[in-house]
Amino acid sequence: MTGNVDQLLQRSLYVYDIPEELLSSLQLKDVANLPESVETDQAEQRALNAHEDAGAQVTGKSLTSCNLCDTQFSNVADQRSHVRSDWHGYNLKQKLRGAKILKEQDFERLVADLDESISGSESSSSEDEGAEGTKDSTLQALLKKQARLHDVEEDAGAAILRKPKRGAGKPPLIWFSTPTLPANTSLGVYRALFTENEQKPEVVTTTLRAKQLKRASNKPVHNGTGGPQADKHPAGPSIFLCMIGGGHFAGMIVSLTPKVNKNAKGLDERQAIVIAHKTFHRYTTRRKQGGSQSANDSSKGAAHSAGAGIRRYNEAALESEVRVLLGEWKSLIEECQLLFVRATGTTNRRTLFGPYEGQVLRTNDPRNRTFPFSTRRATQSELMRAFVEITKIKVCQVDEAALAAAAAEEERQNTVSGKAVSSPAKPVTPKLSKEEEENLLHTSQLQALIKRSKAPAVLQYLSKYSVPGDFRFYPPSTQAHRHASTPLHLAASTNAPAVVTALLTKAGCDPSILNGEGKPAFEVAGDRQTRDAFRIARSELGETRWDWTTAQVPPPMSRLEAEEREGIARREAEIAEAQRRKIETERLRKEAESESMGPNRKGLSKSLQITGAEKREQEARGLTPEMRMKLERERRARAAEERFKKMAGSNG
């Protein structure tokens, strides 16, 4: 039974391709004892962790941070810019009022919903004059507007973002159970994949079985041009995903029919079939200021600076590009079963839903859906992550008996102390034992050293305080410590090959130890150099030192072989760069030859010797970062003025 369950849950389950042994015995689960916070928080946390694991790993975090906003920065310049931002200023106001501190994503959503630019610096040609006074007044205006929308006693920022009370709305997941899995294991499917009629308890299980699709053929579809064509996309249902915000747009149409290939281990590997995808980006908002240029013009009047003109032009260009793309995809969108759209703010919603002539998306379309979890910047990878998250079945293991007992105990205590308590009691933080305090100290010190890739300092700390190499970070219940449970796991996940080598060869760390997610340290390594460090350690320590098979470390590799492979990769990169430079030089030479009969022949011959990027680099050489930024702004402003003059001349 246990082996069969492990085999079923070894791969992620796809909503439209559920194994027959689970599908035949699937039944709707009574979620009365399953907390809604467990459903949403665990699903949303897994989605964000999947996105972070799929992206590039960060080698270390800087110590510069903002304790108020709970965020970190890579350098002091970013930290100072954050202190001057409206997000930080708003949180200061919230703290003074004793209200909830908002995360950056929540603050941006709040600003987009209010459709009002909070920053006052971009409304005038001078960026420094009267900045403080304008900022304070606009922040007060935001708080007053929130107070008009909500009760005066409620927290203005948190009222919009506060989670609904239990029973106030439907949870985002529909939970199922099956006798094939243990009684404490539940399977969750996002409610957004069903219509209102399909969500009824008596038909939801039958509807889920009817949604199963046959796997697509592994033969590739060639259209001759490399781009998607409406008449050659895979047969079967599809969904449309779209995100727009902050000048970024990303759209994608994905087939729901699963395509399964064999991986290197001979196991089935499911791949998504992307029918069409496109992304746009335009400079429409000032960095870390929030609010669109059109919203700022509506609230404070049209600004006359060069930057405001550029942003105003880019807003119109982005709107035109998006609407043209939707028109080209009209036949594909009409065939889609569901339309997942994220568009915050009036400007972004108007771009997609109009009204305008020949519009494709409509607000009254029953296929419209919003993403039932947190999303990030509109990119192609974020859309693919969202598609995987939407169509993946969530596996949740909850001890319902323990939850019911805890709820009963809490109700009993509230009943006993309800008469004597006149005000809500403050939560009592349990006192830590001496051993727990030491573990917390070791955890913070080791993590700081490993994230900065200080291999000698890590070895010195382990030796000085007699800390074992396989020390488990405390507390082990946090998500970060479940992923990086030991120093070796943390070094591998942060791509620190020097620390990995030191821990394996000198600290005696066991590479076969699993983290809280059941993975060895080699599996969480993010780049080739870090993985090579494990293979080099296997070569130096020998086959009998550790169980390298359980650790999933590939065959050993000597240090000389690793250096040779690194040298080959470096030389290939240099050859590719030289080839690119050669092609670029040849292109410039041909352009010069085509215009050699003109009066500027001498000037063109000089342009072959130095490119525009190299010229700008020479001009900025010796300047401070602030001076470089000022020079770049002036250059862009002059270019914008030239474009406006040309446009005015052509119109005249």
ZAGUFI-360217 format. One record per residue (C-alpha): x, y, z. Coordinates in nm, 3 decimals, m for minus. Example, Ala and Ser with C-alpha at 12.3 -4.5 7.8 and 13.67 -1.06 7.14 Angstrom:
// residues 2
[rec [1.230 m0.450 0.780]],
[rec [1.367 m0.106 0.714]],
This chain:
// residues 652
[rec [0.000 0.000 0.000]],
[rec [0.277 0.243 0.102]],
[rec [0.484 0.167 m0.208]],
[rec [0.184 0.219 m0.435]],
[rec [0.103 0.555 m0.268]],
[rec [0.463 0.673 m0.301]],
[rec [0.460 0.578 m0.669]],
[rec [0.138 0.772 m0.731]],
[rec [0.265 1.084 m0.554]],
[rec [0.618 1.065 m0.697]],
[rec [0.527 1.303 m0.981]],
[rec [0.300 1.606 m0.964]],
[rec [m0.061 1.522 m1.051]],
[rec [m0.219 1.697 m1.350]],
[rec [m0.588 1.792 m1.327]],
[rec [m0.663 1.677 m1.683]],
[rec [m0.461 1.352 m1.665]],
[rec [m0.531 1.189 m1.327]],
[rec [m0.419 0.825 m1.284]],
[rec [m0.707 0.583 m1.325]],
[rec [m0.661 0.423 m0.980]],
[rec [m0.718 0.765 m0.819]],
[rec [m0.984 0.889 m1.060]],
[rec [m1.213 0.589 m1.023]],
[rec [m1.231 0.618 m0.643]],
[rec [m1.231 0.998 m0.615]],
[rec [m1.500 1.155 m0.397]],
[rec [m1.576 1.503 m0.264]],
[rec [m1.428 1.566 0.080]],
[rec [m1.603 1.728 0.375]],
[rec [m1.382 2.029 0.450]],
[rec [m1.559 2.135 0.768]],
[rec [m1.254 2.037 0.976]],
[rec [m0.999 2.158 0.721]],
[rec [m0.897 2.519 0.798]],
[rec [m0.925 2.759 0.507]],
[rec [m0.598 2.922 0.604]],
[rec [m0.423 2.586 0.564]],
[rec [m0.566 2.550 0.215]],
[rec [m0.477 2.890 0.081]],
[rec [m0.151 2.955 0.265]],
[rec [0.006 2.619 0.182]],
[rec [m0.096 2.633 m0.184]],
[rec [0.024 2.990 m0.224]],
[rec [0.352 2.920 m0.045]],
[rec [0.422 2.617 m0.266]],
[rec [0.354 2.828 m0.574]],
[rec [0.601 3.097 m0.470]],
[rec [0.863 2.839 m0.370]],
[rec [0.828 2.667 m0.708]],
[rec [0.888 3.000 m0.880]],
[rec [1.197 3.071 m0.669]],
[rec [1.342 2.723 m0.728]],
[rec [1.287 2.752 m1.103]],
[rec [1.471 3.084 m1.133]],
[rec [1.833 3.170 m1.088]],
[rec [1.972 3.106 m0.741]],
[rec [2.109 3.403 m0.548]],
[rec [2.460 3.365 m0.411]],
[rec [2.400 3.568 m0.097]],
[rec [2.194 3.841 0.065]],
[rec [2.331 4.172 0.174]],
[rec [2.305 4.284 0.531]],
[rec [2.146 4.614 0.424]],
[rec [1.776 4.592 0.501]],
[rec [1.468 4.779 0.621]],
[rec [1.330 4.634 0.943]],
[rec [1.006 4.828 0.909]],
[rec [0.916 4.690 0.564]],
[rec [1.095 4.356 0.622]],
[rec [1.299 4.367 0.300]],
[rec [1.666 4.348 0.204]],
[rec [1.878 4.525 m0.059]],
[rec [2.196 4.443 m0.247]],
[rec [2.363 4.779 m0.186]],
[rec [2.330 5.101 0.011]],
[rec [2.203 5.298 m0.290]],
[rec [1.895 5.076 m0.323]],
[rec [1.835 5.105 0.051]],
[rec [1.845 5.484 0.039]],
[rec [1.612 5.485 m0.262]],
[rec [1.370 5.265 m0.067]],
[rec [1.372 5.504 0.231]],
[rec [1.259 5.784 m0.005]],
[rec [0.989 5.567 m0.165]],
[rec [0.615 5.598 m0.098]],
[rec [0.596 5.237 0.019]],
[rec [0.831 5.313 0.310]],
[rec [0.657 5.643 0.384]],
[rec [0.317 5.475 0.389]],
[rec [0.440 5.208 0.632]],
[rec [0.575 5.480 0.861]],
[rec [0.226 5.631 0.870]],
[rec [0.078 5.290 0.940]],
[rec [0.319 5.226 1.228]],
[rec [0.240 5.562 1.389]],
[rec [m0.130 5.480 1.372]],
[rec [m0.071 5.130 1.512]],
[rec [m0.195 4.973 1.189]],
[rec [m0.072 4.681 0.982]],
[rec [0.256 4.711 0.788]],
[rec [0.204 4.627 0.419]],
[rec [0.428 4.423 0.190]],
[rec [0.540 4.582 m0.137]],
[rec [0.305 4.367 m0.346]],
[rec [0.009 4.457 m0.124]],
[rec [0.099 4.827 m0.139]],
[rec [0.120 4.822 m0.520]],
[rec [m0.218 4.649 m0.535]],
[rec [m0.362 4.914 m0.302]],
[rec [m0.228 5.196 m0.520]],
[rec [m0.354 5.028 m0.839]],
[rec [m0.702 4.979 m0.693]],
[rec [m0.724 5.342 m0.591]],
[rec [m0.589 5.442 m0.937]],
[rec [m0.397 5.734 m0.791]],
[rec [m0.026 5.819 m0.812]],
[rec [0.115 5.884 m0.468]],
[rec [0.451 6.022 m0.575]],
[rec [0.451 6.399 m0.624]],
[rec [0.800 6.429 m0.777]],
[rec [0.700 6.347 m1.135]],
[rec [0.426 6.608 m1.157]],
[rec [0.668 6.895 m1.208]],
[rec [0.979 6.961 m1.413]],
[rec [1.195 6.993 m1.103]],
[rec [1.242 6.668 m0.914]],
[rec [1.370 6.822 m0.594]],
[rec [1.153 7.126 m0.532]],
[rec [0.889 7.073 m0.268]],
[rec [0.928 6.694 m0.257]],
[rec [0.861 6.648 0.110]],
[rec [0.552 6.866 0.123]],
[rec [0.394 6.703 m0.182]],
[rec [0.467 6.354 m0.052]],
[rec [0.307 6.419 0.284]],
[rec [m0.003 6.574 0.129]],
[rec [m0.057 6.290 m0.116]],
[rec [m0.009 6.028 0.153]],
[rec [m0.271 6.202 0.363]],
[rec [m0.498 6.211 0.059]],
[rec [m0.460 5.837 0.019]],
[rec [m0.548 5.772 0.383]],
[rec [m0.848 6.004 0.363]],
[rec [m0.973 5.831 0.051]],
[rec [m0.944 5.495 0.221]],
[rec [m1.133 5.631 0.520]],
[rec [m1.418 5.734 0.290]],
[rec [m1.431 5.384 0.140]],
[rec [m1.430 5.202 0.474]],
[rec [m1.545 5.251 0.828]],
[rec [m1.345 5.516 1.014]],
[rec [m1.245 5.271 1.284]],
[rec [m1.104 5.015 1.039]],
[rec [m0.747 5.015 0.922]],
[rec [m0.756 5.176 0.577]],
[rec [m0.472 4.975 0.422]],
[rec [m0.538 4.642 0.586]],
[rec [m0.915 4.650 0.527]],
[rec [m0.864 4.608 0.153]],
[rec [m0.610 4.330 0.194]],
[rec [m0.750 4.151 0.501]],
[rec [m0.842 3.785 0.445]],
[rec [m1.215 3.718 0.453]],
[rec [m1.359 3.552 0.759]],
[rec [m1.441 3.186 0.743]],
[rec [m1.771 3.141 0.568]],
[rec [m1.760 3.487 0.404]],
[rec [m1.660 3.340 0.065]],
[rec [m1.575 3.019 m0.112]],
[rec [m1.224 2.878 m0.064]],
[rec [m1.008 2.872 m0.378]],
[rec [m0.966 2.493 m0.367]],
[rec [m1.214 2.206 m0.391]],
[rec [m1.089 1.910 m0.188]],
[rec [m1.129 1.543 m0.276]],
[rec [m1.039 1.218 m0.101]],
[rec [m0.985 0.862 m0.216]],
[rec [m0.949 0.527 m0.035]],
[rec [m0.630 0.468 m0.235]],
[rec [m0.448 0.732 m0.027]],
[rec [m0.421 0.759 0.354]],
[rec [m0.717 0.910 0.537]],
[rec [m0.524 1.228 0.628]],
[rec [m0.430 1.297 0.262]],
[rec [m0.650 1.525 0.054]],
[rec [m0.632 1.629 m0.311]],
[rec [m0.717 1.990 m0.401]],
[rec [m0.825 2.131 m0.737]],
[rec [m0.867 2.503 m0.802]],
[rec [m1.231 2.610 m0.809]],
[rec [m1.158 2.846 m1.101]],
[rec [m1.134 2.548 m1.338]],
[rec [m1.509 2.481 m1.292]],
[rec [m1.816 2.682 m1.380]],
[rec [m2.079 2.770 m1.120]],
[rec [m2.296 2.474 m1.218]],
[rec [m1.998 2.236 m1.225]],
[rec [m1.904 2.334 m0.867]],
[rec [m2.221 2.182 m0.720]],
[rec [m2.135 1.897 m0.480]],
[rec [m2.351 1.643 m0.661]],
[rec [m2.182 1.692 m1.001]],
[rec [m1.829 1.818 m0.929]],
[rec [m1.673 1.469 m0.912]],
[rec [m1.844 1.357 m1.232]],
[rec [m1.735 1.680 m1.403]],
[rec [m1.373 1.625 m1.301]],
[rec [m1.379 1.275 m1.452]],
[rec [m1.530 1.414 m1.772]],
[rec [m1.249 1.672 m1.802]],
[rec [m0.982 1.402 m1.849]],
[rec [m0.801 1.433 m2.184]],
[rec [m0.606 1.194 m2.401]],
[rec [m0.235 1.256 m2.425]],
[rec [m0.110 1.441 m2.731]],
[rec [0.116 1.286 m2.993]],
[rec [0.488 1.335 m2.942]],
[rec [0.538 1.430 m3.308]],
[rec [0.630 1.800 m3.331]],
[rec [0.406 2.041 m3.521]],
[rec [0.598 2.236 m3.787]],
[rec [0.448 2.550 m3.929]],
[rec [0.734 2.654 m4.153]],
[rec [0.794 2.995 m3.996]],
[rec [0.873 2.911 m3.635]],
[rec [0.568 3.100 m3.506]],
[rec [0.226 2.967 m3.399]],
[rec [m0.054 2.939 m3.653]],
[rec [m0.421 2.914 m3.574]],
[rec [m0.486 2.625 m3.813]],
[rec [m0.198 2.407 m3.695]],
[rec [m0.220 2.419 m3.317]],
[rec [m0.290 2.091 m3.131]],
[rec [m0.649 1.975 m3.124]],
[rec [m0.832 1.990 m2.792]],
[rec [m0.926 2.251 m2.531]],
[rec [m0.696 2.539 m2.437]],
[rec [m0.684 2.831 m2.193]],
[rec [m0.575 3.193 m2.228]],
[rec [m0.353 3.357 m1.964]],
[rec [m0.277 3.728 m1.957]],
[rec [m0.107 3.970 m1.714]],
[rec [m0.060 4.345 m1.748]],
[rec [0.074 4.599 m1.503]],
[rec [0.359 4.844 m1.453]],
[rec [0.427 4.868 m1.827]],
[rec [0.469 4.491 m1.860]],
[rec [0.234 4.271 m2.064]],
[rec [0.249 3.896 m2.113]],
[rec [m0.003 3.676 m2.292]],
[rec [m0.007 3.305 m2.358]],
[rec [m0.242 3.041 m2.500]],
[rec [m0.168 2.690 m2.373]],
[rec [m0.325 2.360 m2.478]],
[rec [m0.473 2.155 m2.193]],
[rec [m0.396 1.830 m2.375]],
[rec [m0.094 1.681 m2.195]],
[rec [0.216 1.588 m2.393]],
[rec [0.425 1.318 m2.227]],
[rec [0.785 1.228 m2.318]],
[rec [1.038 0.994 m2.165]],
[rec [1.316 1.153 m1.962]],
[rec [1.671 1.023 m1.912]],
[rec [1.555 0.785 m1.635]],
[rec [1.282 0.633 m1.852]],
[rec [1.000 0.798 m1.658]],
[rec [0.712 0.989 m1.812]],
[rec [0.771 1.365 m1.817]],
[rec [0.478 1.595 m1.890]],
[rec [0.530 1.908 m2.100]],
[rec [0.296 2.197 m2.175]],
[rec [0.210 2.274 m2.538]],
[rec [0.226 2.652 m2.589]],
[rec [0.014 2.752 m2.888]],
[rec [0.107 3.123 m2.883]],
[rec [0.284 3.364 m2.651]],
[rec [0.398 3.727 m2.657]],
[rec [0.539 3.984 m2.415]],
[rec [0.565 4.364 m2.429]],
[rec [0.742 4.612 m2.204]],
[rec [0.717 4.990 m2.208]],
[rec [0.851 5.251 m1.967]],
[rec [0.528 5.385 m1.814]],
[rec [0.596 5.419 m1.439]],
[rec [0.883 5.563 m1.240]],
[rec [1.087 5.303 m1.056]],
[rec [0.956 5.231 m0.703]],
[rec [0.714 5.525 m0.721]],
[rec [0.391 5.354 m0.830]],
[rec [0.098 5.480 m1.034]],
[rec [0.068 5.535 m1.407]],
[rec [0.133 5.865 m1.585]],
[rec [m0.229 5.894 m1.695]],
[rec [m0.349 5.855 m1.334]],
[rec [m0.103 6.123 m1.225]],
[rec [m0.228 6.355 m1.501]],
[rec [m0.589 6.299 m1.394]],
[rec [m0.523 6.381 m1.029]],
[rec [m0.268 6.665 m1.058]],
[rec [m0.282 6.788 m1.415]],
[rec [m0.061 6.714 m1.713]],
[rec [0.313 6.728 m1.640]],
[rec [0.542 6.896 m1.894]],
[rec [0.874 6.719 m1.824]],
[rec [1.049 6.503 m2.084]],
[rec [1.008 6.191 m1.871]],
[rec [0.634 6.246 m1.835]],
[rec [0.603 6.285 m2.212]],
[rec [0.791 5.962 m2.272]],
[rec [0.573 5.771 m2.026]],
[rec [0.258 5.921 m2.178]],
[rec [0.367 5.814 m2.526]],
[rec [0.463 5.464 m2.407]],
[rec [0.122 5.413 m2.243]],
[rec [m0.051 5.480 m2.573]],
[rec [0.197 5.259 m2.762]],
[rec [0.152 4.971 m2.517]],
[rec [m0.226 4.996 m2.541]],
[rec [m0.208 4.983 m2.921]],
[rec [0.033 4.688 m2.925]],
[rec [m0.177 4.485 m2.682]],
[rec [m0.502 4.546 m2.871]],
[rec [m0.342 4.456 m3.205]],
[rec [m0.209 4.133 m3.056]],
[rec [m0.551 4.042 m2.911]],
[rec [m0.702 4.101 m3.252]],
[rec [m0.452 3.865 m3.412]],
[rec [m0.532 3.601 m3.149]],
[rec [m0.909 3.651 m3.169]],
[rec [m0.985 3.312 m3.328]],
[rec [m0.761 3.132 m3.075]],
[rec [m0.912 3.316 m2.776]],
[rec [m1.267 3.234 m2.889]],
[rec [m1.176 2.863 m2.878]],
[rec [m1.033 2.880 m2.523]],
[rec [m1.228 2.724 m2.238]],
[rec [m1.110 2.972 m1.973]],
[rec [m0.957 3.321 m1.973]],
[rec [m0.726 3.399 m1.678]],
[rec [m0.661 3.773 m1.665]],
[rec [m0.470 3.988 m1.416]],
[rec [m0.519 4.361 m1.480]],
[rec [m0.505 4.594 m1.177]],
[rec [m0.599 4.957 m1.215]],
[rec [m0.845 5.135 m1.441]],
[rec [m0.588 5.202 m1.715]],
[rec [m0.485 4.839 m1.748]],
[rec [m0.845 4.712 m1.741]],
[rec [m0.940 4.965 m2.006]],
[rec [m0.653 4.847 m2.225]],
[rec [m0.786 4.492 m2.227]],
[rec [m1.163 4.531 m2.191]],
[rec [m1.214 4.864 m2.368]],
[rec [m1.463 4.951 m2.486]],
[rec [m1.297 4.998 m2.826]],
[rec [m1.376 4.897 m3.182]],
[rec [m1.317 4.528 m3.249]],
[rec [m1.245 4.440 m2.885]],
[rec [m1.181 4.073 m2.806]],
[rec [m1.207 4.049 m2.426]],
[rec [m1.532 4.148 m2.258]],
[rec [m1.610 4.193 m1.890]],
[rec [m1.933 3.991 m1.910]],
[rec [m1.763 3.682 m2.059]],
[rec [m1.846 3.382 m1.833]],
[rec [m1.503 3.237 m1.909]],
[rec [m1.322 3.520 m1.729]],
[rec [m1.118 3.418 m1.426]],
[rec [m0.864 3.579 m1.195]],
[rec [m0.553 3.401 m1.071]],
[rec [m0.644 3.244 m0.733]],
[rec [m0.294 3.299 m0.591]],
[rec [m0.025 3.566 m0.575]],
[rec [0.152 3.650 m0.901]],
[rec [0.457 3.854 m0.985]],
[rec [0.580 4.065 m1.277]],
[rec [0.415 3.985 m1.610]],
[rec [0.667 3.763 m1.791]],
[rec [0.649 3.448 m2.001]],
[rec [0.804 3.240 m1.723]],
[rec [0.550 3.377 m1.471]],
[rec [0.262 3.279 m1.700]],
[rec [0.404 2.928 m1.737]],
[rec [0.443 2.905 m1.358]],
[rec [0.083 3.018 m1.318]],
[rec [m0.038 2.757 m1.570]],
[rec [0.149 2.479 m1.390]],
[rec [0.013 2.595 m1.054]],
[rec [m0.348 2.618 m1.179]],
[rec [m0.348 2.273 m1.340]],
[rec [m0.154 2.094 m1.065]],
[rec [m0.342 1.894 m0.802]],
[rec [m0.248 2.001 m0.448]],
[rec [m0.164 1.720 m0.205]],
[rec [m0.233 1.817 0.157]],
[rec [m0.177 1.602 0.465]],
[rec [m0.363 1.732 0.772]],
[rec [m0.428 1.555 1.100]],
[rec [m0.797 1.640 1.127]],
[rec [m0.836 1.473 1.465]],
[rec [m0.564 1.691 1.616]],
[rec [m0.718 2.004 1.461]],
[rec [m1.061 1.917 1.598]],
[rec [m0.915 1.853 1.945]],
[rec [m0.726 2.184 1.937]],
[rec [m1.041 2.370 1.830]],
[rec [m1.241 2.207 2.112]],
[rec [m0.972 2.295 2.367]],
[rec [m0.960 2.654 2.245]],
[rec [m1.339 2.683 2.269]],
[rec [m1.335 2.537 2.619]],
[rec [m1.072 2.786 2.737]],
[rec [m1.263 3.076 2.583]],
[rec [m1.578 2.962 2.763]],
[rec [m1.401 2.936 3.100]],
[rec [m1.217 3.267 3.078]],
[rec [m1.480 3.463 2.881]],
[rec [m1.640 3.616 3.188]],
[rec [m1.316 3.728 3.350]],
[rec [m1.146 3.868 3.042]],
[rec [m1.245 4.224 2.957]],
[rec [m0.986 4.284 2.683]],
[rec [m0.807 4.047 2.446]],
[rec [m0.503 3.891 2.607]],
[rec [m0.163 3.940 2.447]],
[rec [m0.001 3.624 2.311]],
[rec [0.260 3.482 2.545]],
[rec [0.587 3.392 2.375]],
[rec [0.717 3.062 2.513]],
[rec [1.051 3.090 2.685]],
[rec [1.331 2.915 2.502]],
[rec [1.559 2.671 2.675]],
[rec [1.935 2.723 2.684]],
[rec [1.986 2.461 2.416]],
[rec [1.729 2.625 2.188]],
[rec [1.892 2.965 2.233]],
[rec [2.230 2.817 2.138]],
[rec [2.078 2.653 1.830]],
[rec [1.923 2.983 1.724]],
[rec [2.258 3.159 1.765]],
[rec [2.444 2.890 1.567]],
[rec [2.178 2.904 1.295]],
[rec [2.201 3.281 1.246]],
[rec [2.582 3.288 1.250]],
[rec [2.631 2.994 1.013]],
[rec [2.368 3.116 0.767]],
[rec [2.528 3.462 0.751]],
[rec [2.873 3.314 0.682]],
[rec [2.749 3.062 0.423]],
[rec [2.543 3.319 0.232]],
[rec [2.857 3.533 0.201]],
[rec [3.056 3.226 0.087]],
[rec [3.306 3.253 0.374]],
[rec [3.438 2.894 0.371]],
[rec [3.734 2.943 0.614]],
[rec [3.511 3.133 0.858]],
[rec [3.250 2.855 0.848]],
[rec [3.512 2.588 0.929]],
[rec [3.657 2.806 1.207]],
[rec [3.313 2.858 1.362]],
[rec [3.229 2.486 1.353]],
[rec [3.560 2.400 1.517]],
[rec [3.557 2.678 1.777]],
[rec [3.208 2.602 1.912]],
[rec [3.217 2.223 1.851]],
[rec [2.919 2.236 1.618]],
[rec [2.875 1.918 1.410]],
[rec [2.892 1.955 1.034]],
[rec [2.544 1.804 0.997]],
[rec [2.390 2.058 1.238]],
[rec [2.016 2.111 1.179]],
[rec [1.906 2.474 1.157]],
[rec [1.657 2.587 1.422]],
[rec [1.360 2.609 1.419]],
[rec [1.316 2.324 1.169]],
[rec [0.946 2.400 1.107]],
[rec [1.000 2.710 0.887]],
[rec [0.979 2.676 0.510]],
[rec [1.333 2.809 0.462]],
[rec [1.475 2.550 0.701]],
[rec [1.273 2.271 0.539]],
[rec [1.443 2.352 0.208]],
[rec [1.793 2.419 0.353]],
[rec [1.800 2.210 0.671]],
[rec [2.180 2.178 0.711]],
[rec [2.485 2.394 0.628]],
[rec [2.556 2.170 0.327]],
[rec [2.202 2.215 0.191]],
[rec [2.224 2.593 0.234]],
[rec [2.565 2.611 0.063]],
[rec [2.434 2.405 m0.229]],
[rec [2.112 2.607 m0.267]],
[rec [2.302 2.941 m0.260]],
[rec [2.556 2.818 m0.520]],
[rec [2.867 2.838 m0.300]],
[rec [3.103 2.566 m0.437]],
[rec [3.390 2.670 m0.210]],
[rec [3.176 2.621 0.101]],
[rec [3.044 2.289 m0.033]],
[rec [3.398 2.160 m0.088]],
[rec [3.508 2.274 0.259]],
[rec [3.208 2.114 0.434]],
[rec [3.250 1.782 0.253]],
[rec [3.628 1.742 0.268]],
[rec [3.715 1.916 0.596]],
[rec [3.400 1.936 0.812]],
[rec [3.289 1.577 0.740]],
[rec [2.935 1.661 0.631]],
[rec [2.727 1.365 0.511]],
[rec [2.589 1.436 0.160]],
[rec [2.322 1.165 0.192]],
[rec [2.131 1.348 0.469]],
[rec [1.788 1.463 0.347]],
[rec [1.628 1.799 0.412]],
[rec [1.272 1.857 0.527]],
[rec [1.149 1.805 0.169]],
[rec [1.321 1.466 0.139]],
[rec [1.600 1.586 m0.091]],
[rec [1.979 1.543 m0.055]],
[rec [2.207 1.846 m0.080]],
[rec [2.314 1.766 m0.439]],
[rec [1.955 1.788 m0.563]],
[rec [1.911 2.148 m0.441]],
[rec [2.235 2.268 m0.606]],
[rec [2.160 2.542 m0.858]],
[rec [2.458 2.558 m1.097]],
[rec [2.720 2.335 m1.257]],
[rec [3.014 2.453 m1.046]],
[rec [2.832 2.362 m0.725]],
[rec [2.740 2.017 m0.863]],
[rec [3.101 1.964 m0.974]],
[rec [3.212 2.036 m0.616]],
[rec [3.019 1.725 m0.501]],
[rec [3.181 1.513 m0.774]],
[rec [3.530 1.642 m0.684]],
[rec [3.466 1.562 m0.317]],
[rec [3.357 1.210 m0.414]],
[rec [3.682 1.167 m0.605]],
[rec [3.897 1.290 m0.314]],
[rec [3.710 1.115 m0.030]],
[rec [3.667 0.779 m0.203]],
[rec [3.368 0.556 m0.267]],
[rec [3.359 0.407 0.083]],
[rec [3.340 0.737 0.272]],
[rec [2.968 0.804 0.214]],
[rec [2.671 0.646 0.044]],
[rec [2.708 0.846 m0.276]],
[rec [2.422 0.660 m0.444]],
[rec [2.173 0.775 m0.179]],
[rec [2.322 1.124 m0.206]],
[rec [2.246 1.113 m0.583]],
[rec [2.598 1.238 m0.663]],
[rec [2.710 1.144 m1.020]],
[rec [3.038 0.957 m1.088]],
[rec [3.352 1.117 m0.939]],
[rec [3.548 1.387 m1.121]],
[rec [3.902 1.498 m1.046]],
[rec [3.981 1.860 m0.982]],
[rec [4.191 1.872 m1.300]],
[rec [3.900 1.747 m1.509]],
[rec [3.672 2.010 m1.357]],
[rec [3.922 2.286 m1.433]],
[rec [3.960 2.162 m1.791]],
[rec [3.584 2.157 m1.842]],
[rec [3.555 2.506 m1.696]],
[rec [3.832 2.623 m1.928]],
[rec [3.655 2.472 m2.229]],
[rec [3.332 2.646 m2.135]],
[rec [3.516 2.975 m2.090]],
[rec [3.689 2.942 m2.426]],
[rec [3.361 2.860 m2.599]],
[rec [3.209 3.172 m2.450]],
[rec [3.505 3.379 m2.570]],
[rec [3.477 3.232 m2.920]],
[rec [3.105 3.310 m2.928]],
[rec [3.172 3.667 m2.815]],
[rec [3.444 3.710 m3.079]],
[rec [3.208 3.578 m3.346]],
[rec [2.940 3.819 m3.234]],
[rec [3.184 4.111 m3.252]],
[rec [3.295 4.000 m3.597]],
[rec [2.938 3.989 m3.725]],
[rec [2.863 4.330 m3.574]],
[rec [3.177 4.481 m3.731]],
[rec [3.086 4.335 m4.069]],
[rec [2.737 4.479 m4.042]],
[rec [2.873 4.824 m3.965]],
[rec [3.117 4.798 m4.256]],
[rec [2.838 4.715 m4.499]],
[rec [2.628 5.004 m4.371]],
[rec [2.923 5.238 m4.418]],
[rec [2.981 5.114 m4.773]],
[rec [2.617 5.170 m4.863]],
[rec [2.639 5.532 m4.751]],
[rec [2.999 5.595 m4.859]],
[rec [2.888 5.825 m5.144]],
[rec [2.737 6.073 m4.898]],
[rec [2.905 6.390 m4.762]],
[rec [2.980 6.226 m4.425]],
[rec [3.209 5.957 m4.559]],
[rec [3.493 6.055 m4.328]],
[rec [3.267 6.045 m4.025]],
[rec [3.136 5.700 m4.119]],
[rec [3.486 5.557 m4.142]],
[rec [3.553 5.681 m3.790]],
[rec [3.232 5.516 m3.663]],
[rec [3.373 5.179 m3.764]],
[rec [3.652 5.222 m3.516]],
[rec [3.433 5.286 m3.210]],
[rec [3.073 5.191 m3.141]],
[rec [2.813 5.408 m2.969]],
[rec [2.821 5.196 m2.654]],
[rec [3.200 5.226 m2.631]],
[rec [3.177 5.602 m2.684]],
[rec [2.924 5.637 m2.401]],
[rec [3.145 5.424 m2.179]],
[rec [3.442 5.650 m2.247]],
[rec [3.237 5.960 m2.168]],
[rec [3.121 5.810 m1.836]],
[rec [3.466 5.689 m1.735]],
[rec [3.576 5.844 m1.406]],
[rec [3.226 5.967 m1.315]],
[rec [3.042 5.872 m0.997]],
[rec [2.724 5.659 m1.027]],
[rec [2.510 5.968 m0.953]],
[rec [2.680 6.166 m1.230]],
[rec [2.638 5.877 m1.472]],
[rec [2.267 5.857 m1.398]],
[rec [2.230 6.233 m1.449]],
[rec [2.421 6.215 m1.780]],
[rec [2.201 5.928 m1.899]],
[rec [1.881 6.116 m1.808]],
[rec [1.998 6.422 m2.000]],
[rec [2.084 6.207 m2.304]],
[rec [1.742 6.040 m2.301]],
[rec [1.565 6.374 m2.258]],
[rec [1.747 6.521 m2.559]],
[rec [1.660 6.215 m2.767]],
[rec [1.295 6.244 m2.665]],
[rec [1.285 6.612 m2.760]],
[rec [1.432 6.529 m3.101]],
[rec [1.165 6.264 m3.158]],
[rec [0.889 6.506 m3.061]],
[rec [1.027 6.767 m3.302]],
[rec [1.031 6.514 m3.586]],
[rec [0.677 6.404 m3.506]],
[rec [0.559 6.767 m3.498]],
[rec [0.732 6.837 m3.831]],
[rec [0.574 6.533 m3.997]],
[rec [0.228 6.631 m3.870]],
[rec [0.271 6.989 m3.992]],
